[in-house]
Amino acid sequence: MPETTTPSTELASQYIAQVTGDLEANLKEQERIGAEIASLQGQLAALQHDHSVLVSMQQALGIAQAPTESAAESKSGMVPSPRRKKAGSPGGGKQKARKSTAAPVKKAARKPAASRTDSVKAAAAPTLVELIRQHLTEQKEPRSAAEISTALGEAHPDREIAPKVVRVTLEGLVAKSQAERSKQGRSVFYTAPAAEPTAAPEAEAPRNPTDG
């Protein structure tokens, strides 16, 4: 009986020693691989940051974005996958890059043209004050603010002319003695300033010495 117990205890001790040794080796291997993964992740993060900076510089310089495939491949973090993608999808990636580079150039070219045309139209179009002055000089009878706003709206359908704005403008012209205001009951009418009587004496002034 003692001869059978001794070999069993020796085998158990050998198994225990092997298991403990394997566990230690496994833990060390896990630590080594974890350290490598951490370093690789840090390298990948640095490469992705550098790639984003380079892409922004590339867009600022207006260079064709052909190497954008490497960015999509580097984000995957797989070593064999980028080699397969390079062989299978070079054409589609280049066409997408060409389309993306052509679109912003057209938009950038359209914006200054639109702004130029708008500035030219704004410079050529008369102001509301000028329109009201012209309308008052063309009218022989007093007109209300509503009548003036409707007439200007029909004459200039492209512009939004509100009656309130017309009234405020007319009151400003009256304050500057560039228009005259008259009341008929509760309604208010506006006319052009009577500048003719002031000009008549100046025209008649040189006639007096010739007549005398």
Accessible surface in RSA format (square Angstrom, percent):
REM  Atomic radii and reference values for relative SASA: ProtOr
REM  Chains: A
REM  Algorithm: Lee & Richards
REM  Probe-radius: 1.40
REM  Slices: 20
REM RES _ NUM      All-atoms   Total-Side   Main-Chain    Non-polar    All polar
REM                ABS   REL    ABS   REL    ABS   REL    ABS   REL    ABS   REL
RES MET A   1   176.41  91.4 146.18  96.7  30.23  72.0 113.99  96.9  62.42  82.7
RES PRO A   2    98.54  71.8  93.36  85.1   5.17  18.8  98.19  81.1   0.34   2.1
RES GLU A   3   144.88  83.2 135.95 102.9   8.92  21.2  54.85 106.1  90.03  73.5
RES THR A   4    91.14  64.8  80.01  81.1  11.13  26.5  77.41 104.0  13.73  20.8
RES THR A   5    71.31  50.7  69.60  70.6   1.71   4.1  62.12  83.4   9.19  13.9
RES THR A   6    74.46  53.0  72.98  74.0   1.48   3.5  63.56  85.4  10.91  16.5
RES PRO A   7    61.15  44.6  59.29  54.1   1.85   6.7  60.73  50.1   0.41   2.6
RES SER A   8    61.22  51.7  53.01  70.7   8.21  18.9  45.53  96.9  15.69  22.0
RES THR A   9    85.59  60.9  77.86  78.9   7.73  18.4  71.57  96.1  14.02  21.2
RES GLU A  10   106.51  61.1 104.10  78.8   2.41   5.7  34.19  66.1  72.32  59.0
RES LEU A  11    95.13  53.0  95.00  68.0   0.14   0.3  95.00  66.7   0.14   0.4
RES ALA A  12    47.94  44.1  42.56  65.7   5.38  12.2  47.31  66.6   0.63   1.7
RES SER A  13    63.53  53.7  54.32  72.5   9.21  21.2  46.06  98.1  17.46  24.5
RES GLN A  14   102.99  57.6  98.53  72.0   4.45  10.6  32.44  69.1  70.54  53.5
RES TYR A  15   138.51  64.7 138.21  78.6   0.30   0.8  94.84  71.3  43.68  53.8
RES ILE A  16   111.27  63.3 108.53  80.9   2.74   6.6 111.27  80.1   0.00   0.0
RES ALA A  17    61.90  56.9  49.38  76.2  12.53  28.5  54.31  76.5   7.59  20.1
RES GLN A  18   111.16  62.2 103.35  75.5   7.80  18.6  38.00  80.9  73.16  55.5
RES VAL A  19    82.87  54.5  81.89  74.1   0.98   2.4  82.83  72.0   0.04   0.1
RES THR A  20    63.93  45.5  62.44  63.3   1.49   3.6  52.77  70.9  11.16  16.9
RES GLY A  21    33.74  41.6   0.00   N/A  33.74  41.6  28.45  78.1   5.28  11.8
RES ASP A  22    97.56  68.3  92.29  91.9   5.28  12.5  28.88  68.0  68.69  68.5
RES LEU A  23   103.28  57.5 102.76  73.5   0.52   1.3 103.18  72.5   0.10   0.3
RES GLU A  24   104.60  60.1 102.97  77.9   1.63   3.9  32.20  62.3  72.40  59.1
RES ALA A  25    59.47  54.7  50.38  77.7   9.09  20.7  54.75  77.1   4.72  12.5
RES ASN A  26    76.57  52.8  70.00  67.6   6.57  15.8  16.83  40.5  59.74  57.7
RES LEU A  27   104.18  58.0 103.89  74.3   0.29   0.7 103.89  73.0   0.29   0.8
RES LYS A  28   143.96  70.2 138.79  85.2   5.17  12.3  85.66  77.1  58.30  62.1
RES GLU A  29    75.49  43.3  73.59  55.7   1.90   4.5  35.38  68.4  40.10  32.7
RES GLN A  30   105.58  59.0  95.49  69.8  10.09  24.0  36.48  77.6  69.10  52.4
RES GLU A  31   127.11  73.0 113.58  85.9  13.53  32.2  50.51  97.7  76.60  62.5
RES ARG A  32   118.35  49.7 110.53  56.3   7.82  18.6  69.86  95.5  48.49  29.4
RES ILE A  33    75.40  42.9  75.40  56.2   0.00   0.0  75.40  54.3   0.00   0.0
RES GLY A  34    35.07  43.2   0.00   N/A  35.07  43.2  29.60  81.2   5.47  12.3
RES ALA A  35    65.80  60.5  50.65  78.2  15.14  34.5  59.04  83.1   6.76  17.9
RES GLU A  36    82.21  47.2  80.33  60.8   1.88   4.5  33.47  64.7  48.74  39.8
RES ILE A  37    84.96  48.3  84.96  63.3   0.00   0.0  84.96  61.2   0.00   0.0
RES ALA A  38    62.48  57.4  51.06  78.8  11.41  26.0  53.96  76.0   8.52  22.6
RES SER A  39    59.03  49.9  45.25  60.4  13.77  31.7  46.63  99.3  12.40  17.4
RES LEU A  40   109.81  61.2 105.70  75.6   4.11  10.3 106.01  74.5   3.80  10.2
RES GLN A  41   114.23  63.9 108.83  79.5   5.40  12.9  35.05  74.6  79.18  60.1
RES GLY A  42    41.24  50.9   0.00   N/A  41.24  50.9  34.70  95.2   6.54  14.7
RES GLN A  43   108.92  60.9 103.54  75.7   5.38  12.8  38.15  81.2  70.78  53.7
RES LEU A  44    51.93  28.9  50.49  36.1   1.44   3.6  51.54  36.2   0.38   1.0
RES ALA A  45    59.75  54.9  51.85  80.0   7.90  18.0  54.73  77.1   5.02  13.3
RES ALA A  46    54.10  49.7  45.24  69.8   8.86  20.2  53.24  75.0   0.86   2.3
RES LEU A  47   109.59  61.0 105.57  75.5   4.01  10.1 105.78  74.3   3.80  10.2
RES GLN A  48    60.76  34.0  54.61  39.9   6.15  14.6  16.14  34.3  44.63  33.8
RES HIS A  49   118.58  64.8 112.75  78.4   5.83  14.9  75.92  78.2  42.67  49.6
RES ASP A  50    72.90  51.1  71.35  71.0   1.55   3.7  20.54  48.3  52.36  52.2
RES HIS A  51    40.74  22.3  38.96  27.1   1.78   4.6  33.05  34.1   7.69   8.9
RES SER A  52    59.88  50.6  50.51  67.4   9.37  21.6  46.73  99.5  13.14  18.4
RES VAL A  53    64.66  42.5  62.44  56.5   2.21   5.3  64.64  56.2   0.02   0.1
RES LEU A  54   111.04  61.8 107.48  76.9   3.55   8.9 107.69  75.6   3.35   9.0
RES VAL A  55    33.04  21.7  32.69  29.6   0.35   0.8  33.04  28.7   0.00   0.0
RES SER A  56    61.32  51.8  53.12  70.9   8.20  18.9  45.46  96.8  15.87  22.2
RES MET A  57   104.77  54.3 101.28  67.0   3.49   8.3  91.11  77.5  13.66  18.1
RES GLN A  58    22.30  12.5  20.18  14.7   2.12   5.1  11.29  24.0  11.01   8.4
RES GLN A  59   106.28  59.4  83.09  60.7  23.19  55.2  24.30  51.7  81.98  62.2
RES ALA A  60    91.19  83.8  47.74  73.7  43.45  98.8  59.83  84.3  31.36  83.1
RES LEU A  61   128.76  71.7  97.95  70.1  30.82  77.5 101.61  71.4  27.15  73.1
RES GLY A  62    65.37  80.6   0.00   N/A  65.37  80.6  33.21  91.1  32.16  72.0
RES ILE A  63    92.78  52.8  86.03  64.1   6.75  16.3  90.74  65.3   2.04   5.5
RES ALA A  64    63.53  58.4  53.11  82.0  10.42  23.7  55.29  77.9   8.24  21.8
RES GLN A  65    26.72  14.9  26.65  19.5   0.06   0.2   0.05   0.1  26.67  20.2
RES ALA A  66    46.38  42.6  39.82  61.5   6.56  14.9  40.31  56.8   6.07  16.1
RES PRO A  67    78.76  57.4  66.68  60.8  12.07  43.9  77.25  63.8   1.50   9.3
RES THR A  68    43.18  30.7  37.65  38.2   5.54  13.2  28.43  38.2  14.75  22.3
RES GLU A  69    40.85  23.5  35.72  27.0   5.13  12.2  24.07  46.5  16.78  13.7
RES SER A  70    54.11  45.7  49.46  66.0   4.64  10.7  41.17  87.7  12.94  18.1
RES ALA A  71     8.91   8.2   8.47  13.1   0.44   1.0   8.91  12.6   0.00   0.0
RES ALA A  72    63.50  58.4  52.18  80.5  11.32  25.7  56.35  79.4   7.15  18.9
RES GLU A  73    10.70   6.1   9.35   7.1   1.35   3.2   4.95   9.6   5.75   4.7
RES SER A  74    36.79  31.1  25.17  33.6  11.62  26.8  34.60  73.7   2.19   3.1
RES LYS A  75   141.99  69.3 120.92  74.2  21.07  50.2  63.35  57.0  78.64  83.8
RES SER A  76    50.53  42.7  16.71  22.3  33.82  77.9  29.01  61.8  21.52  30.1
RES GLY A  77    44.09  54.4   0.00   N/A  44.09  54.4  16.23  44.5  27.86  62.4
RES MET A  78   112.18  58.1 105.00  69.5   7.18  17.1  74.91  63.7  37.28  49.4
RES VAL A  79   109.92  72.3 103.66  93.8   6.25  15.1 107.07  93.0   2.85   7.7
RES PRO A  80    71.73  52.3  68.51  62.4   3.22  11.7  70.77  58.4   0.96   5.9
RES SER A  81    26.47  22.4  23.36  31.2   3.11   7.2  26.07  55.5   0.39   0.6
RES PRO A  82    25.39  18.5  25.27  23.0   0.11   0.4  25.37  20.9   0.01   0.1
RES ARG A  83   178.85  75.1 169.37  86.3   9.48  22.6  57.95  79.2 120.90  73.3
RES ARG A  84   188.20  79.0 174.79  89.1  13.41  31.9  63.35  86.6 124.85  75.7
RES LYS A  85    92.40  45.1  87.02  53.4   5.39  12.8  63.50  57.2  28.90  30.8
RES LYS A  86   121.47  59.3 112.18  68.8   9.30  22.1  57.00  51.3  64.48  68.7
RES ALA A  87    89.86  82.6  53.63  82.8  36.23  82.4  65.08  91.6  24.78  65.7
RES GLY A  88    65.37  80.6   0.00   N/A  65.37  80.6  34.74  95.3  30.63  68.6
RES SER A  89    58.13  49.1  53.82  71.8   4.31   9.9  42.47  90.4  15.66  21.9
RES PRO A  90    57.30  41.8  57.30  52.2   0.00   0.0  57.30  47.3   0.00   0.0
RES GLY A  91    38.72  47.7   0.00   N/A  38.72  47.7  35.89  98.5   2.83   6.3
RES GLY A  92    38.21  47.1   0.00   N/A  38.21  47.1  29.62  81.3   8.59  19.2
RES GLY A  93    18.17  22.4   0.00   N/A  18.17  22.4  13.94  38.3   4.24   9.5
RES LYS A  94    99.50  48.5  98.68  60.5   0.82   2.0  44.50  40.1  55.00  58.6
RES GLN A  95   109.05  61.0 107.57  78.6   1.47   3.5  22.96  48.9  86.09  65.3
RES LYS A  96   153.39  74.8 148.05  90.8   5.34  12.7  92.30  83.1  61.09  65.1
RES ALA A  97     8.22   7.6   3.67   5.7   4.55  10.3   7.86  11.1   0.36   1.0
RES ARG A  98   162.42  68.2 159.09  81.1   3.33   7.9  52.33  71.5 110.09  66.7
RES LYS A  99   153.57  74.9 143.73  88.2   9.84  23.4  92.61  83.4  60.95  64.9
RES SER A 100    54.70  46.2  39.38  52.6  15.32  35.3  47.51 101.2   7.19  10.1
RES THR A 101    36.35  25.9  31.19  31.6   5.17  12.3  25.20  33.8  11.16  16.9
RES ALA A 102    49.73  45.7  41.82  64.5   7.91  18.0  49.25  69.4   0.48   1.3
RES ALA A 103    46.69  42.9  39.76  61.4   6.93  15.8  45.87  64.6   0.82   2.2
RES PRO A 104    72.00  52.5  65.51  59.7   6.48  23.6  68.50  56.6   3.50  21.7
RES VAL A 105   102.23  67.3  98.05  88.8   4.18  10.1 101.36  88.1   0.87   2.4
RES LYS A 106   125.46  61.2 122.61  75.2   2.85   6.8  68.93  62.0  56.52  60.2
RES LYS A 107   129.85  63.3 128.22  78.7   1.63   3.9  73.93  66.5  55.92  59.6
RES ALA A 108    63.37  58.3  51.07  78.8  12.31  28.0  56.84  80.0   6.54  17.3
RES ALA A 109    63.68  58.6  47.33  73.0  16.36  37.2  55.19  77.7   8.50  22.5
RES ARG A 110   164.93  69.2 159.93  81.5   5.00  11.9  58.05  79.3 106.88  64.8
RES LYS A 111   148.06  72.2 140.37  86.1   7.69  18.3  88.67  79.8  59.39  63.3
RES PRO A 112    56.57  41.2  52.47  47.8   4.10  14.9  56.09  46.3   0.48   3.0
RES ALA A 113    52.30  48.1  48.25  74.5   4.05   9.2  51.52  72.6   0.78   2.1
RES ALA A 114    53.34  49.0  47.12  72.7   6.23  14.2  52.77  74.3   0.58   1.5
RES SER A 115    63.08  53.3  53.23  71.0   9.85  22.7  48.18 102.6  14.90  20.9
RES ARG A 116   168.56  70.8 166.53  84.9   2.03   4.8  53.26  72.8 115.30  69.9
RES THR A 117    71.43  50.8  68.67  69.6   2.76   6.6  63.72  85.6   7.72  11.7
RES ASP A 118    85.78  60.1  81.27  80.9   4.51  10.7  29.70  69.9  56.08  55.9
RES SER A 119    65.68  55.5  53.42  71.3  12.27  28.3  50.18 106.9  15.50  21.7
RES VAL A 120    98.81  65.0  95.40  86.4   3.41   8.2  98.40  85.5   0.40   1.1
RES LYS A 121   141.79  69.2 137.55  84.4   4.24  10.1  86.59  77.9  55.20  58.8
RES ALA A 122    75.43  69.4  49.89  77.0  25.54  58.1  59.06  83.2  16.38  43.4
RES ALA A 123    91.12  83.8  51.42  79.4  39.70  90.3  63.37  89.2  27.75  73.5
RES ALA A 124    82.22  75.6  47.95  74.0  34.27  78.0  58.95  83.0  23.27  61.6
RES ALA A 125    48.80  44.9  33.62  51.9  15.18  34.5  39.49  55.6   9.31  24.7
RES PRO A 126    47.14  34.4  40.23  36.7   6.91  25.1  45.56  37.6   1.59   9.9
RES THR A 127    74.52  53.0  70.82  71.8   3.70   8.8  70.46  94.6   4.06   6.1
RES LEU A 128    28.85  16.1  26.24  18.8   2.61   6.6  26.24  18.4   2.61   7.0
RES VAL A 129    53.90  35.5  53.90  48.8   0.00   0.0  53.90  46.8   0.00   0.0
RES GLU A 130    77.54  44.5  76.28  57.7   1.25   3.0  22.02  42.6  55.52  45.3
RES LEU A 131     6.61   3.7   5.60   4.0   1.02   2.6   5.77   4.1   0.84   2.3
RES ILE A 132     0.00   0.0   0.00   0.0   0.00   0.0   0.00   0.0   0.00   0.0
RES ARG A 133    97.52  40.9  95.36  48.6   2.16   5.1  34.83  47.6  62.68  38.0
RES GLN A 134    99.60  55.7  97.39  71.2   2.22   5.3  32.08  68.3  67.52  51.2
RES HIS A 135    22.62  12.4  20.68  14.4   1.94   5.0  10.92  11.3  11.70  13.6
RES LEU A 136     4.33   2.4   2.52   1.8   1.82   4.6   2.54   1.8   1.79   4.8
RES THR A 137    94.11  66.9  64.41  65.3  29.71  70.8  59.26  79.6  34.85  52.7
RES GLU A 138   129.49  74.3 100.21  75.8  29.28  69.7  42.49  82.2  87.01  71.0
RES GLN A 139    52.22  29.2  36.91  27.0  15.32  36.5   2.90   6.2  49.33  37.4
RES LYS A 140   207.39 101.2 165.01 101.2  42.38 100.9 116.06 104.5  91.32  97.3
RES GLU A 141   112.68  64.7 109.61  82.9   3.07   7.3  32.52  62.9  80.16  65.4
RES PRO A 142    50.94  37.1  42.01  38.3   8.93  32.5  42.01  34.7   8.93  55.5
RES ARG A 143    77.30  32.5  77.30  39.4   0.00   0.0   4.90   6.7  72.40  43.9
RES SER A 144    21.15  17.9  21.15  28.2   0.00   0.0  15.93  33.9   5.22   7.3
RES ALA A 145     5.62   5.2   4.25   6.6   1.37   3.1   4.25   6.0   1.37   3.6
RES ALA A 146    48.47  44.6  47.25  72.9   1.22   2.8  47.54  66.9   0.93   2.5
RES GLU A 147    74.84  43.0  70.09  53.0   4.75  11.3  32.61  63.1  42.23  34.5
RES ILE A 148     0.00   0.0   0.00   0.0   0.00   0.0   0.00   0.0   0.00   0.0
RES SER A 149     5.55   4.7   2.82   3.8   2.74   6.3   2.12   4.5   3.44   4.8
RES THR A 150    82.38  58.6  74.17  75.2   8.21  19.6  70.52  94.7  11.86  17.9
RES ALA A 151    33.67  31.0  25.23  38.9   8.44  19.2  29.29  41.2   4.38  11.6
RES LEU A 152     7.23   4.0   7.19   5.1   0.04   0.1   7.23   5.1   0.00   0.0
RES GLY A 153    26.35  32.5   0.00   N/A  26.35  32.5  19.85  54.5   6.49  14.5
RES GLU A 154   147.07  84.4 119.17  90.2  27.89  66.4  50.91  98.5  96.16  78.5
RES ALA A 155    68.01  62.5  35.93  55.5  32.08  73.0  47.10  66.3  20.91  55.4
RES HIS A 156    57.13  31.2  54.21  37.7   2.92   7.5  31.48  32.4  25.65  29.8
RES PRO A 157   107.74  78.5  78.11  71.2  29.63 107.7  82.17  67.8  25.58 159.0
RES ASP A 158   141.11  98.8 106.56 106.1  34.55  81.7  35.85  84.4 105.26 105.0
RES ARG A 159    80.26  33.7  68.71  35.0  11.55  27.5  34.86  47.6  45.40  27.5
RES GLU A 160   180.09 103.4 143.15 108.3  36.95  88.0  63.30 122.4 116.79  95.4
RES ILE A 161    29.70  16.9   3.45   2.6  26.25  63.3   6.21   4.5  23.49  63.8
RES ALA A 162    44.14  40.6  39.29  60.6   4.84  11.0  42.81  60.3   1.32   3.5
RES PRO A 163    67.18  49.0  67.18  61.2   0.00   0.0  67.18  55.5   0.00   0.0
RES LYS A 164   160.85  78.5 159.67  98.0   1.19   2.8 103.17  92.9  57.69  61.4
RES VAL A 165    77.96  51.3  75.14  68.0   2.82   6.8  77.96  67.7   0.00   0.0
RES VAL A 166     0.00   0.0   0.00   0.0   0.00   0.0   0.00   0.0   0.00   0.0
RES ARG A 167   128.73  54.0 128.55  65.5   0.17   0.4  32.45  44.4  96.27  58.3
RES VAL A 168   108.94  71.7 103.65  93.8   5.30  12.8 105.77  91.9   3.17   8.6
RES THR A 169    22.14  15.7  14.34  14.5   7.80  18.6  11.67  15.7  10.46  15.8
RES LEU A 170     0.00   0.0   0.00   0.0   0.00   0.0   0.00   0.0   0.00   0.0
RES GLU A 171    65.30  37.5  61.31  46.4   3.99   9.5  41.39  80.1  23.90  19.5
RES GLY A 172    30.54  37.7   0.00   N/A  30.54  37.7  29.68  81.5   0.85   1.9
RES LEU A 173     5.27   2.9   4.82   3.4   0.45   1.1   4.82   3.4   0.45   1.2
RES VAL A 174    34.80  22.9  24.32  22.0  10.47  25.2  24.32  21.1  10.47  28.4
RES ALA A 175    89.62  82.4  47.88  73.9  41.74  94.9  59.31  83.5  30.31  80.3
RES LYS A 176   142.12  69.3 123.12  75.5  19.00  45.2  74.59  67.1  67.53  71.9
RES SER A 177    89.41  75.6  70.35  93.9  19.06  43.9  49.13 104.6  40.28  56.4
RES GLN A 178    59.66  33.4  53.83  39.3   5.82  13.9  20.97  44.6  38.69  29.3
RES ALA A 179     3.84   3.5   0.00   0.0   3.84   8.7   0.00   0.0   3.84  10.2
RES GLU A 180    81.09  46.6  77.87  58.9   3.22   7.7  31.60  61.1  49.49  40.4
RES ARG A 181   117.35  49.3  85.55  43.6  31.81  75.7   5.02   6.9 112.33  68.1
RES SER A 182    49.80  42.1  42.56  56.8   7.23  16.7  47.52 101.2   2.27   3.2
RES LYS A 183   151.58  73.9 121.46  74.5  30.11  71.7  63.66  57.3  87.92  93.7
RES GLN A 184   109.58  61.3  93.10  68.0  16.48  39.2  37.82  80.5  71.76  54.4
RES GLY A 185    75.14  92.7   0.00   N/A  75.14  92.7  43.28 118.8  31.85  71.3
RES ARG A 186   244.40 102.6 210.40 107.3  34.00  80.9  86.69 118.5 157.71  95.6
RES SER A 187    49.86  42.1  40.66  54.3   9.19  21.2  41.10  87.5   8.75  12.3
RES VAL A 188    43.61  28.7  35.93  32.5   7.68  18.5  35.93  31.2   7.68  20.8
RES PHE A 189    35.68  17.9  35.66  22.1   0.02   0.0  35.66  21.6   0.02   0.1
RES TYR A 190     8.96   4.2   8.89   5.1   0.06   0.2   1.65   1.2   7.31   9.0
RES THR A 191    36.25  25.8  33.91  34.4   2.34   5.6  27.35  36.7   8.90  13.5
RES ALA A 192    27.79  25.6  16.69  25.8  11.10  25.2  16.70  23.5  11.09  29.4
RES PRO A 193    55.06  40.1  43.62  39.8  11.44  41.6  43.62  36.0  11.44  71.1
RES ALA A 194    63.84  58.7  40.17  62.0  23.67  53.8  49.16  69.2  14.68  38.9
RES ALA A 195    63.05  58.0  55.60  85.8   7.44  16.9  59.75  84.1   3.30   8.7
RES GLU A 196   146.83  84.3 141.13 106.8   5.70  13.6  57.70 111.6  89.13  72.8
RES PRO A 197    82.94  60.4  70.47  64.2  12.46  45.3  77.49  64.0   5.45  33.9
RES THR A 198    93.61  66.6  83.39  84.5  10.22  24.3  77.42 104.0  16.19  24.5
RES ALA A 199    55.36  50.9  50.07  77.3   5.29  12.0  52.09  73.4   3.27   8.7
RES ALA A 200    45.69  42.0  37.39  57.7   8.30  18.9  45.45  64.0   0.23   0.6
RES PRO A 201    76.65  55.9  70.71  64.5   5.94  21.6  73.40  60.6   3.25  20.2
RES GLU A 202   132.13  75.9 116.97  88.5  15.16  36.1  46.28  89.5  85.85  70.1
RES ALA A 203    58.02  53.3  43.16  66.6  14.85  33.8  52.83  74.4   5.19  13.7
RES GLU A 204    94.63  54.3  94.47  71.5   0.16   0.4  22.01  42.6  72.62  59.3
RES ALA A 205    55.22  50.8  44.99  69.4  10.24  23.3  48.89  68.9   6.33  16.8
RES PRO A 206    79.57  58.0  69.77  63.6   9.80  35.6  77.10  63.7   2.47  15.3
RES ARG A 207   148.04  62.2 146.57  74.7   1.48   3.5  43.56  59.5 104.48  63.3
RES ASN A 208   103.53  71.4  94.47  91.3   9.06  21.8  28.03  67.5  75.50  73.0
RES PRO A 209    98.27  71.6  69.47  63.3  28.80 104.7  81.58  67.4  16.69 103.7
RES THR A 210   111.91  79.6  75.90  76.9  36.02  85.8  78.27 105.1  33.65  50.9
RES ASP A 211   120.43  84.4  84.10  83.7  36.34  85.9  36.26  85.3  84.17  83.9
RES GLY A 212    98.73 121.8   0.00   N/A  98.73 121.8  52.18 143.2  46.55 104.3
END  Absolute sums over single chains surface
CHAIN  1 A    16547.9      14103.0       2444.9      10376.7       6171.2
END  Absolute sums over all chains
TOTAL         16547.9      14103.0       2444.9      10376.7       6171.2
